[in-house]
C-alpha cells in the first residue's frame, strides 16, 4: 500500500493514476455497502432516512479529508443508534442534531488537546460488550418490524411482546424479511466473483424486486417526506444536566469507536499509521457539519473500513469518493429508495445486530479473563440502557483490574534438605497482607528459608508484614535469605530509602549468569546488601545439588518466560549461524553473543579445531556438523571463536609435555599442527600479549582456512552465500574481538 503523504491535496500524475486504479473502484464497493447501512441505521435510530444519507456523505467527505486514518471510512454507526433513538424521544430530532453538533465541538477540542491516546485506555471488553448489547437491542426491535408490527420502547418489552407478534404476524412482511436474511446468509457461500457485489445491496435488491413482482403488501420507504421535513437544529430544552450528559455520551462513544476502529484498520494495511489526534479532530468537524445539516452522528465504522481495505484502497480518496457517490445517488436516484420495503431494511438490521455479537471477541477476551466484563456490559445495555450498561461494565473492569493489581501469590514448599522455598509474586499491598502472613506463619520455627520476591510493587503494610515476620523467624533460630528477582522494593525500604514515587529504575535480573561457585560462596552483592545466596549442604560434591538447584531455578524463573518462544520452535530449528568454539567452561556462546534459543548451531571441542578434510586421524563428528549445518540447516555464517588462555593451545605449544598420559588428547591435537607451523613462521593475528595469546589468535585464522577444505563450504563461500567469521574472546577483559583475514587484523567489537 502506498503511504499517504502530508501533501494530501497535491495531485501528481502518479497520485492521479493510483486514485483511478485503486481508490476509484474501492470507493464504488464501499458506496454499495454504505448506502443500505446508512438507511438501516437511520431507521434503527428513529431518525429521518435523509439523516442517514447526510451522515454518510459528511463522514466520507469531511472525516475522510480531515481525519488521521488513510483508509478508515466514517459514517452513521449502529453502535450509536440506541443513544440517538433515546435522544430523539427525549428532545426531538432537531434538538438531537444540535447535541450532535456540540458533541463534535467537544471532540474537536479533545483532539486539539491531543488526548486521543487516552481513549484507548477504555477496556475493549467494555466496547465490544456495548456493541453486542446494542446489536441485541437492534435485533429485538427490528424483528417486530420484520413480523409486520412496531417495535416497543425497550428490549424487555420487545422480548415480552415477541410471542404475540409471531402469532399475529403479517405474512408478506415475514416473507420479505426471510428472503432478505436468506440472501445475506447464503451470499458468503457463493463464488468470490459473485461476492464482489456487496451482500446488503444484493439482499435489498432481491427483496424489492420480489415484493414488486409478486405484488406483496409491504411498507415502502418515503425519502421525500424526510427531505421535506428537513430543518435547522435547535437548542434542546429541559434539564441542562441531561443535555450535558447527552453531549458527553455522543462525543465519547463516537470518539472511542472511531479511535478503536483506526487502530484495528492499521493492522489490515501496510500504509501510514493513523494519527489519532488528527482523526479525533476530523471526527469532531464531521459531527459539527452533520449536526448542522440534520444528519446522524458520525463515527469510524469497522465494516465499511474493512471493506475499503479489502477492495484495494490506497489513500483517503476512496473514502471521500464514496461520500460523493452517496450524495449523487441521493440527489439523482433518490426515487429508487422508495422501492425498498421497510421490512427488508429491518431484516438487514436484524442480521447486523446478530453479527455485532461477535464470538471472536469472546474467544480473545477469554484468555485474559475479561469475559465477565463483556457479558455484564452487554446485559447492562440490554436491560438497563446504553449509558447505564457502559458504566456497569467500566465499573466491573475497574474492579477486576484492581483485583489483578492487588493479587498476591504465596507458594511455600519444603525442600528435601529441610530448607523451605517461598515464592511471593504479584503486587504486595495491604489487601494481600492476610494471605501473606497466613502462609509465612505456617513455616516451622527454626527452618532455613529461601524467600523469592517476584513482585512489581510493595506498600508499607506489606513491607512491615515481611520484615516483622523475618525478624521473628530469625529470633527463633531460623534464617531467611531474601532474593528480589526484579525491583529492589524490600532492600530499599529496609535501608530507609524513599521507595515511591522516587524508586530506582527497574533492574534486570542480574544473577542468572553467575557461576554456581559464586552463588554458593555466600558473597553479597554491593547492590544487594540484603540478598543472600542459596545454601548448599556441606559434605560431598556440590555439583549435583548445584545442577538440580539450577534446574529448579530455570523452571521457576526462566521457563515461564521462554516457554511460548520454545513452543513455537518445538517442531524444528532454523539457526542462522554455525558457531565453532572451544569446550572451555569459561566460554558461554550465548552470553558473549547476546543470542537466544534458535540462533546458534553450536559445535564445541578442545581448541575449537576444524580438522582438514581427509586428515588423519579422521573425525566425523566435526565433518557431520559442518555438513548438516550447510546442507540441511542452510546456515549463512560460520564463526570460529577462540579465546585467551586456551588449554589446548597451551598443550600444543608445550610440544607434547602436557599430553603425556593423555593419548586421545595427543591424537586430537595433531589437527592443530598447521596452526603451530604458522605460529613458528612468525605469523600474527593482530596485537597479542605473548606467545600463547598469539597462538590462540593464529589458530582461529587457521581453522577458517581449514573450513575451506570442505567442498560444500568452499562452494558456498565462493558463491557469496556463506560468510566465514573469526572471533576471539579475551577472558580477562571480557572483550570480543573480530579477526579479519586477509589482511590479518584484530579489532574489538
C-alpha positions in Angstrom: 0.0 0.0 0.0 1.3 3.4 -0.9 1.9 5.8 2.0 -0.3 8.8 2.2 2.0 11.8 2.3 1.3 15.1 4.1 0.6 16.8 0.9 -2.8 15.1 0.6 -4.2 17.8 -1.6 -1.2 17.9 -4.0 -2.1 15.8 -7.1 0.7 14.4 -9.3 0.5 12.2 -12.3 1.4 9.2 -10.2 -1.2 10.1 -7.5 -4.0 10.5 -10.0 -3.1 7.2 -11.6 -3.2 5.5 -8.2 -6.5 7.0 -7.4 -8.0 5.9 -10.7 -6.6 2.4 -10.4 -7.2 1.6 -6.8 -9.3 4.2 -4.9 -12.0 4.7 -7.5 -13.0 1.0 -7.7 -12.8 0.7 -3.9 -15.0 3.7 -3.4 -17.7 2.2 -5.5 -17.6 -1.0 -3.5 -17.8 0.9 -0.2 -20.6 3.1 -1.5 -22.7 0.0 -2.3 -22.1 -1.3 1.2 -22.6 2.1 3.0 -25.9 3.1 1.2 -28.2 0.4 2.7 -26.4 0.5 6.0 -26.9 4.3 6.3 -30.6 3.9 5.6 -31.0 1.0 8.0 -29.2 2.8 10.9 -31.4 5.8 10.3 -34.4 3.5 10.7 -33.0 2.0 13.9 -32.2 5.4 15.3 -35.7 6.7 14.8 -34.3 9.5 12.6 -35.4 10.7 9.1 -34.0 8.5 6.4 -32.3 11.5 4.9 -30.3 11.9 8.1 -28.5 8.6 7.4 -27.6 9.7 3.9 -26.3 13.1 5.1 -24.2 11.3 7.7 -22.8 9.0 5.0 -21.9 12.0 2.8 -20.3 14.0 5.6 -18.5 11.0 7.1 -17.0 10.3 3.7 -16.1 13.8 2.5 -15.3 15.7 5.7 -13.9 13.0 8.0 -12.2 11.4 5.0 -10.4 14.6 4.1 -9.6 15.8 7.7 -9.2 12.5 9.6 -5.9 10.9 10.6 -6.5 7.5 9.1 -5.6 6.8 5.5 -8.3 4.2 4.7 -10.9 4.4 7.6 -14.4 5.0 6.4 -16.7 7.1 8.7 -20.5 7.4 8.6 -23.6 6.6 10.7 -22.7 3.8 13.2 -25.0 1.2 14.5 -23.4 1.4 18.0 -24.8 4.9 18.4 -28.3 4.1 17.3 -29.7 3.5 20.8 -28.3 6.8 22.0 -29.8 8.7 19.1 -33.2 6.9 19.4 -33.3 7.9 23.1 -32.4 11.5 22.4 -35.0 11.7 19.6 -37.7 10.5 22.0 -36.5 12.8 24.8 -35.6 16.1 23.0 -36.9 15.7 19.4 -34.9 15.3 16.2 -33.9 18.9 15.7 -32.5 19.2 19.2 -30.7 15.9 18.7 -28.9 17.4 15.7 -27.7 20.3 18.0 -26.5 17.7 20.5 -24.5 16.1 17.7 -23.1 19.4 16.7 -22.0 20.2 20.3 -20.5 16.7 20.6 -18.5 17.5 17.5 -17.2 20.6 19.2 -16.1 18.6 22.2 -14.3 16.0 20.0 -12.6 18.9 18.2 -11.3 20.3 21.5 -10.2 16.9 22.7 -8.3 16.3 19.5 -6.6 19.7 19.7 -5.6 18.9 23.3 -4.0 15.7 22.0 -5.8 13.3 24.3 -6.8 10.8 21.7 -4.5 8.1 23.1 -6.3 8.3 26.4 -9.4 7.0 24.8 -7.6 3.7 24.2 -7.5 3.2 27.9 -11.1 2.1 27.8 -11.3 -1.7 28.1 -12.0 -3.3 24.7 -14.2 -5.8 26.6 -16.5 -2.9 27.5 -16.6 -1.6 24.0 -17.3 -5.0 22.4 -19.8 -5.7 25.1 -21.5 -2.4 24.4 -21.7 -3.1 20.7 -23.0 -6.6 21.4 -25.7 -5.2 23.7 -26.7 -2.7 21.0 -26.8 -5.5 18.5 -29.2 -7.5 20.7 -31.5 -4.4 21.2 -31.5 -3.6 17.5 -32.3 -7.2 16.5 -35.1 -7.5 19.0 -36.7 -4.2 18.0 -36.4 -4.7 14.2 -37.7 -8.3 14.5 -41.1 -6.8 15.2 -40.9 -4.8 12.0 -40.0 -7.9 10.1 -43.1 -9.6 11.5 -45.2 -6.7 10.4 -45.6 -4.9 13.8 -44.0 -2.0 15.6 -41.0 -2.1 18.0 -41.6 -1.4 21.7 -39.9 1.1 23.9 -37.3 -1.2 25.5 -35.6 -4.5 24.8 -37.5 -6.2 27.6 -40.9 -5.1 26.2 -39.8 -6.3 22.7 -38.9 -9.7 24.2 -42.1 -10.0 26.1 -44.3 -9.0 23.1 -42.4 -11.2 20.7 -44.6 -14.3 21.1 -47.8 -12.3 20.3 -46.1 -10.7 17.4 -45.1 -14.0 16.0 -48.7 -15.3 16.3 -50.2 -12.2 14.7 -47.5 -11.7 12.0 -48.0 -10.1 8.6 -47.3 -12.9 6.0 -45.9 -10.7 3.3 -43.7 -8.8 5.7 -42.3 -12.1 7.0 -41.6 -13.4 3.5 -39.7 -10.2 2.7 -37.7 -10.4 5.9 -36.9 -14.1 5.5 -35.8 -13.6 1.8 -33.5 -10.7 2.9 -31.9 -12.7 5.6 -31.6 -15.8 3.4 -29.7 -13.8 0.8 -27.4 -12.3 3.4 -26.6 -15.7 4.9 -26.2 -17.5 1.5 -24.1 -14.8 0.0 -21.0 -15.8 1.9 -21.1 -19.3 0.3 -21.2 -18.0 -3.3 -18.1 -17.8 -5.6 -15.7 -15.0 -5.0 -16.6 -13.2 -8.2 -20.3 -13.0 -7.1 -19.4 -12.0 -3.6 -17.6 -8.9 -5.0 -21.1 -7.4 -5.2 -22.0 -6.3 -1.6 -24.4 -8.7 0.2 -26.5 -6.0 1.8 -27.3 -4.4 -1.5 -28.0 -7.7 -3.1 -30.4 -8.7 -0.3 -32.3 -5.4 -0.6 -32.5 -5.7 -4.4 -33.8 -9.3 -4.2 -36.4 -8.3 -1.6 -37.5 -5.2 -3.5 -37.8 -6.9 -6.9 -39.6 -10.0 -5.4 -42.1 -7.8 -3.5 -42.8 -5.7 -6.6 -43.1 -8.7 -8.9 -45.5 -10.6 -6.7 -47.4 -7.6 -5.6 -46.8 -8.2 -1.9 -48.3 -5.7 0.6 -45.2 -4.1 2.3 -44.3 -0.8 3.8 -42.4 1.4 1.4 -39.7 3.9 2.3 -40.7 7.5 1.7 -37.4 9.5 1.3 -39.2 12.6 0.0 -41.1 13.1 3.3 -37.9 13.1 5.3 -36.3 15.6 2.9 -39.4 17.9 3.1 -39.2 17.8 6.9 -35.5 18.9 7.0 -34.9 21.9 9.2 -32.0 23.5 11.0 -31.0 22.3 14.5 -32.5 24.0 17.6 -31.3 24.2 21.2 -32.6 21.4 23.3 -34.8 22.3 26.2 -35.0 20.6 29.6 -32.7 19.7 32.4 -29.2 21.0 31.4 -27.6 18.2 33.3 -29.2 15.7 31.0 -28.2 17.7 27.9 -24.5 17.9 29.0 -24.6 14.2 29.7 -26.0 13.6 26.2 -23.3 15.6 24.6 -20.6 13.8 26.6 -22.1 10.3 25.7 -22.3 11.1 22.0 -18.8 12.6 21.8 -17.1 9.9 23.9 -18.8 6.9 22.3 -18.3 8.1 18.8 -14.8 9.1 19.5 -13.8 5.9 21.2 -15.4 3.8 18.5 -13.6 5.8 15.8 -10.2 5.6 17.5 -10.5 1.8 18.1 -11.5 1.4 14.5 -8.4 3.3 13.4 -6.2 1.1 15.5 -7.9 -2.1 14.1 -7.7 -0.9 10.5 -4.0 -0.1 10.9 -3.5 -3.9 11.3 -5.0 -4.6 7.9 -2.7 -2.5 5.7 0.9 -1.6 5.3 0.5 2.2 4.7 1.0 5.1 7.0 -0.2 4.5 10.6 -3.2 6.6 11.9 -2.7 10.0 13.6 -5.2 9.5 16.3 -5.3 13.2 17.4 -5.9 14.3 13.8 -8.6 11.5 13.5 -10.4 12.9 16.5 -10.2 16.4 15.1 -11.6 15.2 11.8 -14.4 13.3 13.5 -15.3 16.4 15.5 -15.5 18.6 12.5 -17.6 16.0 10.7 -20.1 15.8 13.6 -20.3 19.6 13.7 -21.2 19.6 10.0 -23.6 16.6 10.1 -25.3 18.1 13.1 -25.7 21.4 11.3 -27.1 19.7 8.2 -29.5 17.5 10.1 -27.6 14.2 9.9 -26.9 11.4 12.3 -23.7 11.3 14.4 -20.6 10.2 12.6 -18.0 7.6 13.7 -15.4 5.4 12.1 -17.1 2.1 11.2 -15.2 -1.2 11.0 -17.4 -2.9 8.5 -17.0 -0.2 5.8 -13.4 0.3 6.7 -12.6 -3.4 6.3 -14.4 -3.4 3.0 -12.4 -0.4 1.9 -9.1 -2.1 2.6 -10.1 -5.4 1.0 -11.3 -3.6 -2.1 -7.7 -2.3 -2.6 -8.0 1.3 -1.4 -4.6 3.1 -1.2 -5.4 6.5 0.1 -8.1 8.6 1.7 -9.6 9.5 -1.7 -11.5 6.2 -1.7 -13.4 7.3 1.5 -14.0 10.8 0.0 -15.3 9.4 -3.3 -17.7 7.0 -1.5 -19.3 10.0 0.1 -19.6 11.8 -3.2 -21.4 8.7 -4.7 -23.9 8.7 -1.8 -24.6 12.4 -2.5 -25.0 11.9 -6.2 -27.3 8.9 -5.6 -29.5 10.8 -3.1 -29.8 13.8 -5.5 -30.3 11.9 -8.8 -31.6 8.5 -7.9 -33.3 9.0 -4.5 -36.6 7.9 -6.0 -35.2 4.3 -6.2 -35.2 4.2 -2.4 -39.0 4.2 -2.4 -38.9 0.7 -3.9 -37.2 -0.8 -0.9 -39.6 -2.4 1.6 -39.2 -1.3 5.2 -39.3 -4.9 6.2 -36.2 -5.6 4.1 -34.3 -2.8 5.9 -35.5 -4.2 9.2 -34.3 -7.7 8.3 -30.9 -6.2 7.3 -30.7 -4.6 10.8 -31.6 -7.9 12.5 -28.7 -9.5 10.6 -26.4 -6.7 11.5 -27.5 -6.8 15.1 -26.8 -10.5 15.4 -23.4 -10.0 13.8 -22.5 -7.4 16.4 -22.5 -10.2 19.0 -19.1 -11.3 17.8 -18.0 -14.7 19.2 -14.4 -14.0 18.1 -14.2 -11.2 20.6 -15.3 -13.6 23.3 -12.5 -16.0 22.4 -9.9 -13.3 22.5 -11.2 -12.0 25.9 -11.3 -15.5 27.3 -7.6 -15.8 27.5 -7.4 -12.5 29.6 -10.3 -13.5 31.9 -12.4 -10.5 30.7 -15.5 -12.4 29.5 -17.4 -11.3 32.6 -16.9 -7.6 31.6 -18.2 -8.4 28.1 -21.2 -10.3 29.4 -22.1 -7.8 32.1 -21.8 -4.8 29.8 -23.9 -6.5 27.1 -26.6 -7.4 29.7 -26.5 -3.9 31.2 -27.0 -2.3 27.8 -29.9 -4.7 27.0 -31.6 -4.5 30.4 -30.8 -1.0 31.7 -29.8 1.2 28.8 -26.7 2.1 26.9 -25.1 4.6 29.3 -26.0 2.5 32.3 -24.6 -0.7 30.8 -21.4 1.0 29.8 -21.0 2.4 33.4 -21.6 -1.0 34.9 -19.1 -2.6 32.5 -16.5 0.1 33.3 -17.0 -0.4 37.0 -16.6 -4.2 36.7 -13.5 -3.8 34.6 -12.0 -1.4 37.1 -12.7 -3.8 40.0 -11.2 -6.7 38.1 -8.1 -4.6 37.3 -7.8 -3.6 40.9 -8.1 -7.3 41.9 -5.4 -8.2 39.5 -3.1 -5.4 40.7 -3.6 -6.4 44.3 -3.4 -10.2 43.7 -0.6 -11.8 45.6 0.5 -15.4 45.3 2.5 -17.2 48.1 3.9 -20.6 47.5 5.8 -22.3 50.3 7.4 -25.7 49.7 9.7 -27.8 51.9 12.9 -28.9 50.1 14.5 -32.4 50.7 17.3 -30.9 52.6 15.0 -29.4 55.2 15.1 -25.8 53.8 11.9 -24.0 52.8 11.5 -22.3 49.5 8.9 -19.5 49.5 7.9 -17.6 46.3 5.9 -14.4 46.6 4.5 -12.9 43.4 2.2 -10.1 42.3 1.7 -6.7 43.8 2.1 -6.6 47.6 -0.4 -4.2 49.1 -2.3 -4.1 52.4 -5.0 -6.1 50.8 -2.7 -9.1 50.4 -1.3 -8.9 54.0 -3.7 -11.5 55.5 -2.8 -14.1 52.8 0.9 -13.3 53.1 1.1 -13.6 56.9 -1.0 -16.7 57.0 1.3 -18.5 54.6 4.5 -17.3 56.2 3.4 -18.2 59.8 2.8 -21.8 58.6 6.6 -22.2 58.1 8.1 -24.2 61.1 10.2 -22.1 63.6 13.9 -22.5 63.2 13.7 -23.5 59.5 16.1 -22.1 56.9 14.0 -20.2 54.4 14.8 -19.0 50.8 12.4 -16.2 50.1 12.0 -15.1 46.5 10.2 -11.8 45.9 8.9 -11.7 42.3 6.9 -8.5 42.8 6.2 -5.3 40.9 5.1 -3.2 43.9 5.3 -3.3 47.7 3.5 -0.8 50.0 4.4 -0.1 53.6 1.9 -2.6 55.1 3.3 -5.5 53.1 6.9 -4.5 53.9 6.1 -4.4 57.6 4.5 -7.8 57.4 7.5 -9.4 55.7 10.1 -7.5 57.8 8.4 -8.3 61.1 8.0 -12.0 60.2 11.6 -12.2 59.2 12.9 -10.8 62.5 10.6 -13.0 64.5 11.7 -16.1 62.5 15.4 -15.3 62.9 14.9 -14.7 66.6 13.5 -18.2 66.8 16.7 -19.6 65.4 15.8 -19.7 61.7 17.4 -18.0 58.8 15.8 -16.0 55.9 17.6 -15.4 52.6 15.7 -12.8 50.6 16.2 -12.7 46.8 14.4 -9.9 44.9 14.1 -11.1 41.3 13.1 -7.8 39.8 12.9 -4.4 41.6 14.5 -3.9 45.0 11.4 -2.9 46.9 12.3 -4.7 50.1 16.0 -3.7 50.1 15.2 0.0 49.6 12.5 0.0 52.2 14.8 -1.7 54.7 17.6 0.8 54.0 15.3 3.7 54.7 15.4 5.0 51.1 12.3 6.6 49.6 10.5 3.8 47.6 7.6 5.6 45.9 7.4 7.5 43.7 11.2 8.1 43.5 12.0 4.4 43.2 15.2 3.4 41.3 14.7 2.3 37.7 13.8 -1.4 37.3 16.8 -3.7 37.4 17.1 -6.6 35.1 17.7 -10.0 36.7 21.5 -9.8 37.1 22.5 -13.0 38.8 21.4 -15.7 36.4 24.8 -15.8 34.7 26.9 -16.1 37.9 28.8 -19.4 38.3 27.5 -21.8 40.9 30.6 -21.3 43.0 29.8 -17.6 43.3 26.3 -18.3 44.4 27.4 -20.9 46.8 30.2 -18.8 48.4 27.8 -16.6 50.4 29.1 -13.4 48.8 26.7 -10.4 49.0 26.5 -8.0 46.1 27.2 -4.4 46.9 24.0 -3.5 45.1 22.1 -6.2 47.0 23.2 -5.9 50.7 20.1 -7.7 52.0 20.1 -10.5 49.4 21.7 -13.8 50.5 22.8 -16.5 48.1 21.5 -20.1 48.0 22.7 -22.6 50.6 24.3 -25.9 49.6 24.7 -28.6 52.3 28.2 -29.3 53.5 29.9 -32.5 52.6 30.2 -34.2 49.2 30.5 -32.7 45.8 28.3 -29.6 45.2 28.0 -30.4 41.5 24.7 -32.4 41.6 23.0 -30.1 44.1 24.1 -27.1 42.1 22.8 -28.7 38.9 19.4 -29.6 40.4 19.1 -26.2 42.0 19.9 -24.6 38.7 17.2 -26.7 37.0 14.7 -25.7 39.7 15.6 -22.0 39.2 15.1 -22.4 35.5 11.7 -23.9 36.0 10.8 -21.1 38.4 12.1 -18.0 36.7 13.1 -18.6 33.1 10.8 -21.4 31.8 7.6 -19.3 32.1 9.3 -16.6 30.0 10.8 -18.7 27.3 8.0 -21.3 27.1 5.9 -19.5 24.4 9.1 -19.0 22.3 10.3 -22.6 22.6 6.8 -23.9 21.9 6.9 -22.3 18.5 10.4 -23.8 17.9 9.5 -27.3 19.1 9.0 -28.7 15.6 12.3 -27.6 14.1 15.3 -25.3 14.2 16.3 -22.5 11.8 19.7 -21.2 13.1 21.5 -18.6 11.1 25.0 -19.3 12.4 27.2 -22.3 12.9 29.3 -21.3 15.9 32.5 -23.3 16.5 34.2 -22.6 19.8 36.3 -24.3 22.5 34.9 -26.6 25.1 36.5 -24.4 27.8 34.0 -24.0 30.7 34.6 -20.2 30.8 33.2 -19.7 27.3 29.4 -19.2 27.1 28.5 -18.6 23.4 25.0 -17.2 24.1 26.4 -14.9 26.8 29.2 -13.3 24.6 27.0 -13.0 21.6 23.7 -12.0 23.3 21.9 -14.7 21.4 18.9 -16.8 22.4 17.4 -20.1 21.6 17.4 -21.0 17.9 20.1 -18.5 16.9 23.4 -20.6 17.1 24.0 -24.1 15.9 27.0 -24.7 18.2 30.0 -27.1 17.9 32.4 -27.2 20.8 35.6 -29.1 21.1 39.1 -28.7 22.6 40.8 -25.8 20.9 37.9 -25.0 18.6 39.7 -27.1 15.9 38.3 -27.9 12.5 40.2 -31.0 11.1 41.1 -30.6 7.5 39.1 -32.8 5.2 40.8 -36.2 4.8 43.3 -35.5 7.5 44.4 -38.3 9.9 43.2 -39.2 12.4 39.7 -38.8 11.0 37.0 -37.1 12.9 33.5 -37.5 11.5 31.7 -35.5 14.3 33.1 -32.2 13.1 32.6 -33.0 9.4 29.0 -34.2 10.1 28.2 -31.0 12.0 29.5 -28.8 9.1 27.7 -30.9 6.6 24.4 -30.8 8.4 24.7 -27.0 9.1 25.4 -26.1 5.5 23.2 -28.7 3.6 20.3 -29.3 6.0 20.1 -26.1 8.0 21.3 -23.7 5.3 23.3 -21.5 7.7 24.6 -18.3 6.2 27.6 -17.7 8.6 30.2 -20.0 10.2 32.1 -18.4 13.1 35.2 -19.8 14.7 35.7 -18.3 18.1 38.9 -18.8 20.0 39.8 -17.4 23.4 42.7 -16.3 25.6 44.5 -18.9 27.8 43.3 -21.8 25.8 44.4 -25.1 27.4 44.5 -26.9 24.1 46.8 -24.3 22.6 49.0 -24.4 25.7 49.4 -28.1 25.3 50.2 -27.7 21.6 52.8 -25.1 22.5 54.4 -27.4 25.1 55.4 -29.8 22.4 53.7 -32.8 24.0 54.7 -32.4 27.6 51.2 -31.6 28.7 49.7 -34.5 26.8 51.8 -37.2 28.4 49.5 -39.9 29.6 46.6 -38.5 27.6 46.8 -40.4 24.3 43.4 -39.3 23.0 44.2 -35.7 23.6 47.6 -36.1 21.8 45.9 -37.6 18.8 43.3 -34.8 18.7 45.9 -32.0 18.9 47.5 -33.3 15.8 44.8 -31.3 14.0 46.5 -28.2 15.3 49.8 -28.9 13.7 49.1 -26.4 10.8 48.4 -23.8 13.4 51.7 -24.5 15.1 53.5 -24.3 11.8 52.0 -20.8 11.1 53.0 -19.7 14.5 56.6 -20.9 14.1 56.8 -19.0 10.8 56.0 -15.9 12.8 52.5 -15.1 11.5 50.4 -12.9 13.7 46.7 -12.0 14.0 46.8 -8.6 15.5 48.1 -7.4 18.8 48.8 -10.1 21.4 50.1 -10.5 24.9 52.7 -13.2 24.4 53.3 -16.5 22.6 50.2 -18.3 23.9 47.9 -15.4 23.1 49.4 -15.1 19.6 49.0 -18.9 19.0 45.3 -18.7 20.1 44.6 -15.9 17.6 46.5 -17.6 14.8 44.6 -20.8 15.5 41.3 -19.0 14.6 42.6 -17.9 11.2 43.9 -21.4 10.5 40.6 -23.0 11.3 38.8 -20.6 8.9 41.2 -21.9 6.2 40.6 -25.5 7.2 36.9 -24.9 6.7 37.6 -24.1 3.0 38.9 -27.7 2.6 35.2 -28.9 2.8 33.8 -28.7 -0.8 30.3 -27.6 0.3 31.8 -24.8 2.4 34.2 -23.6 -0.3 31.5 -23.6 -2.9 29.0 -21.6 -0.8 31.8 -19.2 0.2 32.9 -18.6 -3.4 29.3 -18.0 -4.5 28.8 -15.4 -1.8 26.2 -17.5 0.0 28.3 -18.2 3.1 30.3 -15.9 5.3 33.3 -17.1 7.4 34.0 -15.1 10.6 36.8 -15.2 13.1 36.2 -14.1 16.7 38.5 -14.0 19.7 37.3 -13.7 23.3 39.7 -12.1 25.8 38.6 -13.7 29.1 40.5 -11.3 31.3 38.9 -8.1 29.8 35.6 -9.7 28.7 36.2 -8.3 25.2 35.2 -9.9 22.0 37.5 -9.1 19.0 36.9 -9.7 15.3 39.8 -11.3 13.5 40.0 -10.4 9.8 42.0 -12.3 7.3 43.2 -11.3 4.8 44.5 -8.8 5.7 45.2 -10.2 9.2 44.0 -7.7 11.8 42.2 -7.6 15.1 39.7 -5.1 16.2 37.4 -5.0 19.3 33.7 -5.1 18.7 
